[in-house]
Amino acid sequence: MNQNILVIDDDSAVRKAFKLALEDSNFNVETASSGEDGVKQITEKDYSIIFLDLKMPGLNGAETLREL
């Protein structure tokens, strides 16, 4: 069974690095480029792990965490 991981980070290189690092695992890695997008994705699917950037424009990491 594949488990879902969500990476919320405004830096596309970081999102790509997570996908590359975990591509051969049994994890389905999805990404969000903002806190707002991450919160929306969480309402649509369950995630086992969420990697969250703290410094993002708009909804920052701390605010995103409160929303989650």
All heavy atoms as TSV, in Angstrom:
chain	resi	resn	atom	element	x	y	z
A	1	MET	N	N	0.829	-1.184	0.000
A	1	MET	CA	C	0.000	0.000	0.000
A	1	MET	C	C	0.873	1.247	0.000
A	1	MET	O	O	1.762	1.395	0.824
A	1	MET	CB	C	-0.898	-0.010	1.237
A	1	MET	CG	C	-1.735	1.219	1.382
A	1	MET	SD	S	-2.881	1.090	2.760
A	1	MET	CE	C	-2.123	2.236	3.881
A	2	ASN	N	N	0.641	2.132	-0.938
A	2	ASN	CA	C	1.387	3.385	-0.984
A	2	ASN	C	C	0.836	4.374	0.024
A	2	ASN	O	O	-0.368	4.515	0.162
A	2	ASN	CB	C	1.320	3.994	-2.373
A	2	ASN	CG	C	2.202	3.292	-3.369
A	2	ASN	OD1	O	2.951	2.401	-3.016
A	2	ASN	ND2	N	2.107	3.682	-4.606
A	3	GLN	N	N	1.738	5.033	0.712
A	3	GLN	CA	C	1.341	6.081	1.637
A	3	GLN	C	C	1.649	7.421	0.995
A	3	GLN	O	O	2.561	7.544	0.179
A	3	GLN	CB	C	2.087	5.931	2.956
A	3	GLN	CG	C	1.699	4.675	3.706
A	3	GLN	CD	C	2.412	4.596	5.046
A	3	GLN	OE1	O	3.461	5.176	5.241
A	3	GLN	NE2	N	1.814	3.883	5.965
A	4	ASN	N	N	0.867	8.427	1.355
A	4	ASN	CA	C	1.004	9.750	0.760
A	4	ASN	C	C	1.841	10.671	1.627
A	4	ASN	O	O	1.668	10.725	2.848
A	4	ASN	CB	C	-0.382	10.370	0.568
A	4	ASN	CG	C	-1.230	9.558	-0.368
A	4	ASN	OD1	O	-0.787	9.157	-1.438
A	4	ASN	ND2	N	-2.461	9.307	0.017
A	5	ILE	N	N	2.731	11.404	0.970
A	5	ILE	CA	C	3.539	12.437	1.604
A	5	ILE	C	C	3.230	13.737	0.887
A	5	ILE	O	O	3.130	13.770	-0.346
A	5	ILE	CB	C	5.044	12.138	1.483
A	5	ILE	CG1	C	5.408	10.906	2.301
A	5	ILE	CG2	C	5.870	13.347	1.939
A	5	ILE	CD1	C	6.862	10.499	2.155
A	6	LEU	N	N	3.082	14.817	1.649
A	6	LEU	CA	C	2.870	16.134	1.065
A	6	LEU	C	C	4.040	17.034	1.430
A	6	LEU	O	O	4.414	17.131	2.602
A	6	LEU	CB	C	1.561	16.746	1.572
A	6	LEU	CG	C	1.225	18.144	1.060
A	6	LEU	CD1	C	1.101	18.180	-0.461
A	6	LEU	CD2	C	-0.050	18.652	1.720
A	7	VAL	N	N	4.627	17.663	0.421
A	7	VAL	CA	C	5.703	18.628	0.621
A	7	VAL	C	C	5.134	20.014	0.299
A	7	VAL	O	O	4.698	20.259	-0.826
A	7	VAL	CB	C	6.907	18.334	-0.297
A	7	VAL	CG1	C	7.994	19.381	-0.101
A	7	VAL	CG2	C	7.444	16.929	-0.048
A	8	ILE	N	N	5.114	20.892	1.298
A	8	ILE	CA	C	4.624	22.256	1.110
A	8	ILE	C	C	5.825	23.191	1.194
A	8	ILE	O	O	6.415	23.363	2.262
A	8	ILE	CB	C	3.574	22.641	2.174
A	8	ILE	CG1	C	2.430	21.627	2.196
A	8	ILE	CG2	C	3.058	24.053	1.922
A	8	ILE	CD1	C	1.441	21.832	3.341
A	9	ASP	N	N	6.205	23.752	0.049
A	9	ASP	CA	C	7.382	24.623	-0.001
A	9	ASP	C	C	7.254	25.538	-1.211
A	9	ASP	O	O	6.862	25.082	-2.289
A	9	ASP	CB	C	8.659	23.787	-0.100
A	9	ASP	CG	C	9.892	24.562	0.285
A	9	ASP	OD1	O	10.156	25.612	-0.333
A	9	ASP	OD2	O	10.605	24.129	1.200
A	10	ASP	N	N	7.593	26.804	-1.053
A	10	ASP	CA	C	7.509	27.741	-2.169
A	10	ASP	C	C	8.684	27.614	-3.132
A	10	ASP	O	O	8.638	28.125	-4.239
A	10	ASP	CB	C	7.396	29.184	-1.662
A	10	ASP	CG	C	8.593	29.626	-0.846
A	10	ASP	OD1	O	9.063	28.833	-0.011
A	10	ASP	OD2	O	9.052	30.759	-1.027
A	11	ASP	N	N	9.716	26.884	-2.756
A	11	ASP	CA	C	10.912	26.704	-3.586
A	11	ASP	C	C	10.757	25.443	-4.438
A	11	ASP	O	O	10.727	24.318	-3.909
A	11	ASP	CB	C	12.138	26.603	-2.684
A	11	ASP	CG	C	13.447	26.568	-3.436
A	11	ASP	OD1	O	13.466	26.133	-4.606
A	11	ASP	OD2	O	14.465	26.968	-2.853
A	12	SER	N	N	10.679	25.610	-5.740
A	12	SER	CA	C	10.464	24.458	-6.625
A	12	SER	C	C	11.615	23.460	-6.566
A	12	SER	O	O	11.402	22.249	-6.713
A	12	SER	CB	C	10.237	24.914	-8.069
A	12	SER	OG	O	11.379	25.566	-8.574
A	13	ALA	N	N	12.840	23.927	-6.323
A	13	ALA	CA	C	13.986	23.016	-6.219
A	13	ALA	C	C	13.842	22.084	-5.018
A	13	ALA	O	O	14.188	20.905	-5.095
A	13	ALA	CB	C	15.286	23.806	-6.131
A	14	VAL	N	N	13.334	22.600	-3.933
A	14	VAL	CA	C	13.114	21.770	-2.738
A	14	VAL	C	C	12.036	20.730	-3.014
A	14	VAL	O	O	12.193	19.551	-2.677
A	14	VAL	CB	C	12.736	22.647	-1.518
A	14	VAL	CG1	C	12.303	21.795	-0.342
A	14	VAL	CG2	C	13.899	23.545	-1.138
A	15	ARG	N	N	10.956	21.143	-3.647
A	15	ARG	CA	C	9.889	20.194	-3.980
A	15	ARG	C	C	10.406	19.098	-4.892
A	15	ARG	O	O	10.135	17.911	-4.680
A	15	ARG	CB	C	8.704	20.920	-4.624
A	15	ARG	CG	C	8.015	21.894	-3.686
A	15	ARG	CD	C	6.697	22.410	-4.231
A	15	ARG	NE	N	6.733	22.924	-5.577
A	15	ARG	CZ	C	6.974	24.194	-5.902
A	15	ARG	NH1	N	7.209	25.095	-4.942
A	15	ARG	NH2	N	6.956	24.583	-7.166
A	16	LYS	N	N	11.201	19.463	-5.898
A	16	LYS	CA	C	11.768	18.469	-6.821
A	16	LYS	C	C	12.732	17.539	-6.093
A	16	LYS	O	O	12.777	16.338	-6.370
A	16	LYS	CB	C	12.479	19.162	-7.973
A	16	LYS	CG	C	11.535	19.803	-8.954
A	16	LYS	CD	C	12.300	20.533	-10.053
A	16	LYS	CE	C	11.351	21.322	-10.921
A	16	LYS	NZ	N	12.060	22.096	-11.941
A	17	ALA	N	N	13.526	18.071	-5.168
A	17	ALA	CA	C	14.486	17.255	-4.416
A	17	ALA	C	C	13.766	16.189	-3.599
A	17	ALA	O	O	14.207	15.031	-3.548
A	17	ALA	CB	C	15.342	18.136	-3.511
A	18	PHE	N	N	12.675	16.547	-2.947
A	18	PHE	CA	C	11.902	15.563	-2.194
A	18	PHE	C	C	11.362	14.478	-3.114
A	18	PHE	O	O	11.433	13.295	-2.802
A	18	PHE	CB	C	10.737	16.231	-1.450
A	18	PHE	CG	C	11.083	16.705	-0.074
A	18	PHE	CD1	C	11.424	18.028	0.149
A	18	PHE	CD2	C	11.051	15.840	1.006
A	18	PHE	CE1	C	11.737	18.469	1.425
A	18	PHE	CE2	C	11.353	16.269	2.286
A	18	PHE	CZ	C	11.700	17.595	2.492
A	19	LYS	N	N	10.829	14.879	-4.261
A	19	LYS	CA	C	10.284	13.894	-5.205
A	19	LYS	C	C	11.378	12.948	-5.691
A	19	LYS	O	O	11.185	11.740	-5.753
A	19	LYS	CB	C	9.596	14.579	-6.376
A	19	LYS	CG	C	8.244	15.175	-5.995
A	19	LYS	CD	C	7.474	15.674	-7.182
A	19	LYS	CE	C	6.746	14.627	-7.941
A	19	LYS	NZ	N	5.538	14.095	-7.368
A	20	LEU	N	N	12.549	13.489	-6.030
A	20	LEU	CA	C	13.663	12.659	-6.492
A	20	LEU	C	C	14.157	11.711	-5.397
A	20	LEU	O	O	14.440	10.546	-5.656
A	20	LEU	CB	C	14.822	13.527	-6.971
A	20	LEU	CG	C	14.654	14.189	-8.330
A	20	LEU	CD1	C	15.793	15.174	-8.588
A	20	LEU	CD2	C	14.608	13.135	-9.426
A	21	ALA	N	N	14.268	12.222	-4.187
A	21	ALA	CA	C	14.771	11.409	-3.077
A	21	ALA	C	C	13.839	10.251	-2.741
A	21	ALA	O	O	14.293	9.200	-2.294
A	21	ALA	CB	C	14.984	12.285	-1.843
A	22	LEU	N	N	12.548	10.440	-2.963
A	22	LEU	CA	C	11.573	9.427	-2.545
A	22	LEU	C	C	10.921	8.680	-3.708
A	22	LEU	O	O	10.039	7.856	-3.489
A	22	LEU	CB	C	10.494	10.093	-1.693
A	22	LEU	CG	C	10.998	10.694	-0.389
A	22	LEU	CD1	C	9.928	11.564	0.248
A	22	LEU	CD2	C	11.448	9.603	0.560
A	23	GLU	N	N	11.380	8.917	-4.946
A	23	GLU	CA	C	10.707	8.337	-6.101
A	23	GLU	C	C	10.761	6.810	-6.147
A	23	GLU	O	O	9.862	6.188	-6.716
A	23	GLU	CB	C	11.246	8.933	-7.405
A	23	GLU	CG	C	12.658	8.536	-7.731
A	23	GLU	CD	C	13.180	9.243	-8.983
A	23	GLU	OE1	O	12.425	9.992	-9.624
A	23	GLU	OE2	O	14.361	9.033	-9.298
A	24	ASP	N	N	11.768	6.205	-5.585
A	24	ASP	CA	C	11.884	4.747	-5.600
A	24	ASP	C	C	11.320	4.087	-4.353
A	24	ASP	O	O	11.463	2.878	-4.165
A	24	ASP	CB	C	13.354	4.332	-5.781
A	24	ASP	CG	C	13.881	4.713	-7.157
A	24	ASP	OD1	O	13.075	4.741	-8.119
A	24	ASP	OD2	O	15.086	4.986	-7.273
A	25	SER	N	N	10.694	4.855	-3.500
A	25	SER	CA	C	10.106	4.316	-2.271
A	25	SER	C	C	8.651	3.939	-2.523
A	25	SER	O	O	8.122	4.111	-3.618
A	25	SER	CB	C	10.179	5.358	-1.147
A	25	SER	OG	O	9.294	6.422	-1.426
A	26	ASN	N	N	8.007	3.449	-1.513
A	26	ASN	CA	C	6.589	3.115	-1.604
A	26	ASN	C	C	5.706	4.312	-1.252
A	26	ASN	O	O	4.540	4.128	-0.938
A	26	ASN	CB	C	6.256	1.937	-0.681
A	26	ASN	CG	C	6.780	0.640	-1.228
A	26	ASN	OD1	O	6.863	0.458	-2.436
A	26	ASN	ND2	N	7.141	-0.271	-0.352
A	27	PHE	N	N	6.276	5.501	-1.308
A	27	PHE	CA	C	5.524	6.701	-0.978
A	27	PHE	C	C	5.072	7.422	-2.238
A	27	PHE	O	O	5.816	7.528	-3.212
A	27	PHE	CB	C	6.365	7.665	-0.135
A	27	PHE	CG	C	6.692	7.141	1.230
A	27	PHE	CD1	C	7.933	6.616	1.498
A	27	PHE	CD2	C	5.748	7.188	2.245
A	27	PHE	CE1	C	8.236	6.133	2.756
A	27	PHE	CE2	C	6.045	6.705	3.515
A	27	PHE	CZ	C	7.291	6.175	3.764
A	28	ASN	N	N	3.865	7.926	-2.212
A	28	ASN	CA	C	3.356	8.792	-3.256
A	28	ASN	C	C	3.611	10.219	-2.790
A	28	ASN	O	O	3.011	10.663	-1.810
A	28	ASN	CB	C	1.863	8.542	-3.460
A	28	ASN	CG	C	1.258	9.472	-4.464
A	28	ASN	OD1	O	1.874	9.783	-5.467
A	28	ASN	ND2	N	0.047	9.928	-4.188
A	29	VAL	N	N	4.524	10.917	-3.453
A	29	VAL	CA	C	4.915	12.261	-3.025
A	29	VAL	C	C	4.161	13.293	-3.850
A	29	VAL	O	O	4.255	13.313	-5.074
A	29	VAL	CB	C	6.434	12.480	-3.169
A	29	VAL	CG1	C	6.813	13.877	-2.704
A	29	VAL	CG2	C	7.203	11.427	-2.396
A	30	GLU	N	N	3.416	14.140	-3.166
A	30	GLU	CA	C	2.708	15.235	-3.809
A	30	GLU	C	C	3.254	16.541	-3.249
A	30	GLU	O	O	3.809	16.571	-2.149
A	30	GLU	CB	C	1.211	15.119	-3.564
A	30	GLU	CG	C	0.648	13.848	-4.171
A	30	GLU	CD	C	-0.846	13.736	-4.010
A	30	GLU	OE1	O	-1.494	14.731	-3.647
A	30	GLU	OE2	O	-1.361	12.637	-4.253
A	31	THR	N	N	3.106	17.608	-4.008
A	31	THR	CA	C	3.673	18.883	-3.585
A	31	THR	C	C	2.638	19.999	-3.669
A	31	THR	O	O	1.663	19.908	-4.412
A	31	THR	CB	C	4.888	19.267	-4.457
A	31	THR	OG1	O	4.467	19.450	-5.806
A	31	THR	CG2	C	5.976	18.202	-4.381
A	32	ALA	N	N	2.904	21.032	-2.897
A	32	ALA	CA	C	2.116	22.261	-2.929
A	32	ALA	C	C	3.095	23.423	-2.855
A	32	ALA	O	O	4.061	23.383	-2.087
A	32	ALA	CB	C	1.136	22.310	-1.769
A	33	SER	N	N	2.855	24.460	-3.648
A	33	SER	CA	C	3.790	25.578	-3.716
A	33	SER	C	C	3.464	26.706	-2.737
A	33	SER	O	O	4.181	27.701	-2.686
A	33	SER	CB	C	3.834	26.139	-5.133
A	33	SER	OG	O	2.552	26.595	-5.514
A	34	SER	N	N	2.395	26.532	-1.960
A	34	SER	CA	C	2.043	27.558	-0.966
A	34	SER	C	C	1.271	26.910	0.177
A	34	SER	O	O	0.739	25.802	0.035
A	34	SER	CB	C	1.183	28.653	-1.602
A	34	SER	OG	O	-0.096	28.144	-1.930
A	35	GLY	N	N	1.199	27.624	1.280
A	35	GLY	CA	C	0.421	27.139	2.412
A	35	GLY	C	C	-1.046	26.975	2.058
A	35	GLY	O	O	-1.694	26.007	2.441
A	36	GLU	N	N	-1.563	27.926	1.292
A	36	GLU	CA	C	-2.966	27.865	0.884
A	36	GLU	C	C	-3.251	26.616	0.058
A	36	GLU	O	O	-4.247	25.920	0.285
A	36	GLU	CB	C	-3.353	29.126	0.074
A	36	GLU	CG	C	-3.322	30.414	0.873
A	36	GLU	CD	C	-1.961	31.113	0.887
A	36	GLU	OE1	O	-0.963	30.546	0.375
A	36	GLU	OE2	O	-1.878	32.230	1.421
A	37	ASP	N	N	-2.358	26.321	-0.902
A	37	ASP	CA	C	-2.539	25.119	-1.730
A	37	ASP	C	C	-2.415	23.843	-0.896
A	37	ASP	O	O	-3.144	22.880	-1.109
A	37	ASP	CB	C	-1.512	25.081	-2.868
A	37	ASP	CG	C	-1.784	26.124	-3.931
A	37	ASP	OD1	O	-2.907	26.661	-3.987
A	37	ASP	OD2	O	-0.852	26.412	-4.718
A	38	GLY	N	N	-1.491	23.852	0.056
A	38	GLY	CA	C	-1.319	22.688	0.922
A	38	GLY	C	C	-2.549	22.409	1.759
A	38	GLY	O	O	-2.984	21.257	1.882
A	39	VAL	N	N	-3.132	23.452	2.338
A	39	VAL	CA	C	-4.347	23.288	3.144
A	39	VAL	C	C	-5.472	22.723	2.278
A	39	VAL	O	O	-6.206	21.821	2.692
A	39	VAL	CB	C	-4.756	24.623	3.802
A	39	VAL	CG1	C	-6.140	24.535	4.418
A	39	VAL	CG2	C	-3.727	25.026	4.853
A	40	LYS	N	N	-5.588	23.213	1.053
A	40	LYS	CA	C	-6.627	22.714	0.141
A	40	LYS	C	C	-6.421	21.229	-0.158
A	40	LYS	O	O	-7.362	20.441	-0.143
A	40	LYS	CB	C	-6.615	23.523	-1.155
A	40	LYS	CG	C	-7.672	23.091	-2.133
A	40	LYS	CD	C	-7.646	23.914	-3.391
A	40	LYS	CE	C	-8.703	23.373	-4.353
A	40	LYS	NZ	N	-8.604	23.979	-5.674
A	41	GLN	N	N	-5.159	20.837	-0.435
A	41	GLN	CA	C	-4.877	19.437	-0.744
A	41	GLN	C	C	-5.191	18.521	0.432
A	41	GLN	O	O	-5.661	17.402	0.241
A	41	GLN	CB	C	-3.418	19.265	-1.181
A	41	GLN	CG	C	-3.177	19.768	-2.579
A	41	GLN	CD	C	-1.750	19.577	-3.016
A	41	GLN	OE1	O	-1.070	20.554	-3.283
A	41	GLN	NE2	N	-1.295	18.351	-3.088
A	42	ILE	N	N	-4.954	18.988	1.634
A	42	ILE	CA	C	-5.189	18.163	2.817
A	42	ILE	C	C	-6.676	17.897	3.025
A	42	ILE	O	O	-7.057	16.873	3.575
A	42	ILE	CB	C	-4.529	18.806	4.053
A	42	ILE	CG1	C	-3.021	18.700	3.908
A	42	ILE	CG2	C	-4.994	18.166	5.343
A	42	ILE	CD1	C	-2.239	19.514	4.871
A	43	THR	N	N	-7.515	18.812	2.557
A	43	THR	CA	C	-8.953	18.578	2.688
A	43	THR	C	C	-9.445	17.531	1.698
A	43	THR	O	O	-10.536	16.997	1.856
A	43	THR	CB	C	-9.756	19.880	2.486
A	43	THR	OG1	O	-9.563	20.349	1.151
A	43	THR	CG2	C	-9.352	20.937	3.492
A	44	GLU	N	N	-8.627	17.228	0.681
A	44	GLU	CA	C	-9.026	16.291	-0.364
A	44	GLU	C	C	-8.421	14.899	-0.217
A	44	GLU	O	O	-8.883	13.956	-0.850
A	44	GLU	CB	C	-8.651	16.874	-1.731
A	44	GLU	CG	C	-9.360	18.197	-2.009
A	44	GLU	CD	C	-8.831	18.926	-3.234
A	44	GLU	OE1	O	-7.845	18.451	-3.837
A	44	GLU	OE2	O	-9.398	19.959	-3.574
A	45	LYS	N	N	-7.371	14.757	0.591
A	45	LYS	CA	C	-6.663	13.481	0.690
A	45	LYS	C	C	-5.976	13.367	2.045
A	45	LYS	O	O	-5.628	14.372	2.651
A	45	LYS	CB	C	-5.615	13.393	-0.424
A	45	LYS	CG	C	-4.926	12.050	-0.530
A	45	LYS	CD	C	-3.892	12.063	-1.635
A	45	LYS	CE	C	-4.605	11.822	-2.950
A	45	LYS	NZ	N	-3.646	11.641	-4.056
A	46	ASP	N	N	-5.765	12.130	2.502
A	46	ASP	CA	C	-5.034	11.888	3.749
A	46	ASP	C	C	-3.545	11.735	3.455
A	46	ASP	O	O	-3.162	11.093	2.469
A	46	ASP	CB	C	-5.541	10.614	4.436
A	46	ASP	CG	C	-6.951	10.770	4.978
A	46	ASP	OD1	O	-7.298	11.885	5.406
A	46	ASP	OD2	O	-7.690	9.781	4.977
A	47	TYR	N	N	-2.722	12.310	4.318
A	47	TYR	CA	C	-1.270	12.226	4.179
A	47	TYR	C	C	-0.670	11.639	5.448
A	47	TYR	O	O	-1.069	12.009	6.549
A	47	TYR	CB	C	-0.675	13.610	3.899
A	47	TYR	CG	C	-1.097	14.150	2.553
A	47	TYR	CD1	C	-2.221	14.963	2.429
A	47	TYR	CD2	C	-0.398	13.814	1.406
A	47	TYR	CE1	C	-2.633	15.436	1.195
A	47	TYR	CE2	C	-0.799	14.281	0.164
A	47	TYR	CZ	C	-1.917	15.088	0.071
A	47	TYR	OH	O	-2.321	15.538	-1.156
A	48	SER	N	N	0.304	10.748	5.262
A	48	SER	CA	C	0.996	10.145	6.401
A	48	SER	C	C	2.039	11.096	6.975
A	48	SER	O	O	2.271	11.126	8.178
A	48	SER	CB	C	1.686	8.845	5.971
A	48	SER	OG	O	0.741	7.941	5.475
A	49	ILE	N	N	2.677	11.859	6.087
A	49	ILE	CA	C	3.738	12.785	6.489
A	49	ILE	C	C	3.562	14.076	5.701
A	49	ILE	O	O	3.249	14.043	4.508
A	49	ILE	CB	C	5.145	12.207	6.194
A	49	ILE	CG1	C	5.375	10.908	6.944
A	49	ILE	CG2	C	6.238	13.221	6.544
A	49	ILE	CD1	C	6.632	10.186	6.527
A	50	ILE	N	N	3.801	15.206	6.377
A	50	ILE	CA	C	3.792	16.502	5.702
A	50	ILE	C	C	5.102	17.205	6.029
A	50	ILE	O	O	5.449	17.375	7.199
A	50	ILE	CB	C	2.614	17.377	6.164
A	50	ILE	CG1	C	1.294	16.687	5.836
A	50	ILE	CG2	C	2.687	18.757	5.526
A	50	ILE	CD1	C	0.083	17.351	6.443
A	51	PHE	N	N	5.850	17.577	4.993
A	51	PHE	CA	C	7.046	18.392	5.150
A	51	PHE	C	C	6.637	19.822	4.846
A	51	PHE	O	O	6.086	20.100	3.778
A	51	PHE	CB	C	8.155	17.939	4.191
A	51	PHE	CG	C	8.718	16.590	4.539
A	51	PHE	CD1	C	8.284	15.455	3.869
A	51	PHE	CD2	C	9.672	16.451	5.532
A	51	PHE	CE1	C	8.789	14.209	4.182
A	51	PHE	CE2	C	10.185	15.206	5.855
A	51	PHE	CZ	C	9.745	14.085	5.173
A	52	LEU	N	N	6.905	20.729	5.780
A	52	LEU	CA	C	6.374	22.086	5.691
A	52	LEU	C	C	7.476	23.118	5.862
A	52	LEU	O	O	8.185	23.132	6.875
A	52	LEU	CB	C	5.310	22.263	6.788
A	52	LEU	CG	C	4.654	23.607	6.969
A	52	LEU	CD1	C	3.950	24.047	5.691
A	52	LEU	CD2	C	3.659	23.537	8.125
A	53	ASP	N	N	7.618	23.979	4.869
A	53	ASP	CA	C	8.551	25.100	4.929
A	53	ASP	C	C	7.988	26.150	5.882
A	53	ASP	O	O	6.792	26.433	5.867
A	53	ASP	CB	C	8.712	25.684	3.523
A	53	ASP	CG	C	9.725	26.810	3.457
A	53	ASP	OD1	O	10.493	27.008	4.410
A	53	ASP	OD2	O	9.747	27.500	2.413
A	54	LEU	N	N	8.825	26.729	6.720
A	54	LEU	CA	C	8.349	27.741	7.663
A	54	LEU	C	C	8.276	29.137	7.060
A	54	LEU	O	O	7.392	29.909	7.385
A	54	LEU	CB	C	9.233	27.761	8.912
A	54	LEU	CG	C	9.105	26.537	9.816
A	54	LEU	CD1	C	10.077	26.629	10.980
A	54	LEU	CD2	C	7.689	26.393	10.314
A	55	LYS	N	N	9.214	29.461	6.162
A	55	LYS	CA	C	9.259	30.810	5.582
A	55	LYS	C	C	8.718	30.768	4.156
A	55	LYS	O	O	9.407	30.357	3.226
A	55	LYS	CB	C	10.682	31.340	5.579
A	55	LYS	CG	C	11.203	31.658	6.956
A	55	LYS	CD	C	12.546	32.332	6.872
A	55	LYS	CE	C	13.008	32.752	8.253
A	55	LYS	NZ	N	14.256	33.499	8.199
A	56	MET	N	N	7.465	31.179	4.015
A	56	MET	CA	C	6.819	31.241	2.707
A	56	MET	C	C	6.030	32.533	2.634
A	56	MET	O	O	5.535	33.020	3.648
A	56	MET	CB	C	5.845	30.065	2.518
A	56	MET	CG	C	6.486	28.705	2.471
A	56	MET	SD	S	5.290	27.403	2.091
A	56	MET	CE	C	4.346	27.339	3.622
A	57	PRO	N	N	5.893	33.085	1.439
A	57	PRO	CA	C	5.033	34.267	1.297
A	57	PRO	C	C	3.570	33.876	1.486
A	57	PRO	O	O	3.209	32.712	1.315
A	57	PRO	CB	C	5.304	34.740	-0.131
A	57	PRO	CG	C	5.865	33.559	-0.840
A	57	PRO	CD	C	6.524	32.700	0.196
A	58	GLY	N	N	2.760	34.841	1.834
A	58	GLY	CA	C	1.345	34.538	2.066
A	58	GLY	C	C	1.183	33.813	3.393
A	58	GLY	O	O	1.666	34.274	4.421
A	59	LEU	N	N	0.547	32.671	3.347
A	59	LEU	CA	C	0.340	31.840	4.539
A	59	LEU	C	C	1.680	31.161	4.855
A	59	LEU	O	O	2.089	30.228	4.171
A	59	LEU	CB	C	-0.758	30.804	4.254
A	59	LEU	CG	C	-1.461	30.139	5.408
A	59	LEU	CD1	C	-2.174	31.162	6.278
A	59	LEU	CD2	C	-2.456	29.123	4.890
A	60	ASN	N	N	2.385	31.634	5.903
A	60	ASN	CA	C	3.696	31.042	6.208
A	60	ASN	C	C	3.519	29.683	6.882
A	60	ASN	O	O	2.396	29.226	7.113
A	60	ASN	CB	C	4.550	32.008	7.054
A	60	ASN	CG	C	4.012	32.203	8.460
A	60	ASN	OD1	O	3.502	31.291	9.101
A	60	ASN	ND2	N	4.128	33.425	8.946
A	61	GLY	N	N	4.617	29.028	7.183
A	61	GLY	CA	C	4.572	27.683	7.736
A	61	GLY	C	C	3.832	27.571	9.056
A	61	GLY	O	O	3.047	26.650	9.269
A	62	ALA	N	N	4.051	28.526	9.966
A	62	ALA	CA	C	3.378	28.496	11.269
A	62	ALA	C	C	1.863	28.662	11.097
A	62	ALA	O	O	1.064	27.969	11.734
A	62	ALA	CB	C	3.946	29.561	12.196
A	63	GLU	N	N	1.479	29.578	10.207
A	63	GLU	CA	C	0.058	29.791	9.953
A	63	GLU	C	C	-0.575	28.578	9.266
A	63	GLU	O	O	-1.696	28.186	9.577
A	63	GLU	CB	C	-0.132	31.048	9.098
A	63	GLU	CG	C	0.269	32.320	9.804
A	63	GLU	CD	C	0.426	33.509	8.863
A	63	GLU	OE1	O	0.665	33.311	7.653
A	63	GLU	OE2	O	0.304	34.631	9.369
A	64	THR	N	N	0.184	27.978	8.352
A	64	THR	CA	C	-0.294	26.764	7.685
A	64	THR	C	C	-0.495	25.652	8.690
A	64	THR	O	O	-1.526	24.950	8.661
A	64	THR	CB	C	0.698	26.314	6.593
A	64	THR	OG1	O	0.856	27.369	5.640
A	64	THR	CG2	C	0.209	25.064	5.888
A	65	LEU	N	N	0.445	25.502	9.598
A	65	LEU	CA	C	0.341	24.464	10.623
A	65	LEU	C	C	-0.896	24.668	11.481
A	65	LEU	O	O	-1.617	23.713	11.787
A	65	LEU	CB	C	1.601	24.454	11.488
A	65	LEU	CG	C	1.695	23.358	12.538
A	65	LEU	CD1	C	1.602	21.976	11.911
A	65	LEU	CD2	C	2.998	23.493	13.312
A	66	ARG	N	N	-1.184	25.903	11.839
A	66	ARG	CA	C	-2.407	26.182	12.613
A	66	ARG	C	C	-3.657	25.789	11.825
A	66	ARG	O	O	-4.623	25.265	12.382
A	66	ARG	CB	C	-2.476	27.656	13.006
A	66	ARG	CG	C	-1.639	27.981	14.222
A	66	ARG	CD	C	-1.957	29.369	14.774
A	66	ARG	NE	N	-1.433	30.454	13.965
A	66	ARG	CZ	C	-0.202	30.943	14.056
A	66	ARG	NH1	N	0.643	30.433	14.933
A	66	ARG	NH2	N	0.190	31.931	13.300
A	67	GLU	N	N	-3.651	26.034	10.519
A	67	GLU	CA	C	-4.793	25.665	9.671
A	67	GLU	C	C	-4.976	24.152	9.605
A	67	GLU	O	O	-6.089	23.654	9.533
A	67	GLU	CB	C	-4.628	26.229	8.262
A	67	GLU	CG	C	-4.751	27.717	8.166
A	67	GLU	CD	C	-6.168	28.218	8.377
A	67	GLU	OE1	O	-7.116	27.557	7.933
A	67	GLU	OE2	O	-6.320	29.278	8.998
A	68	LEU	N	N	-3.851	23.450	9.596
A	68	LEU	CA	C	-3.909	21.988	9.495
A	68	LEU	C	C	-4.465	21.405	10.769
A	68	LEU	O	O	-5.136	20.410	10.780
A	68	LEU	CB	C	-2.519	21.397	9.218
A	68	LEU	CG	C	-1.837	21.896	7.958
A	68	LEU	CD1	C	-0.449	21.281	7.843
A	68	LEU	CD2	C	-2.653	21.561	6.729
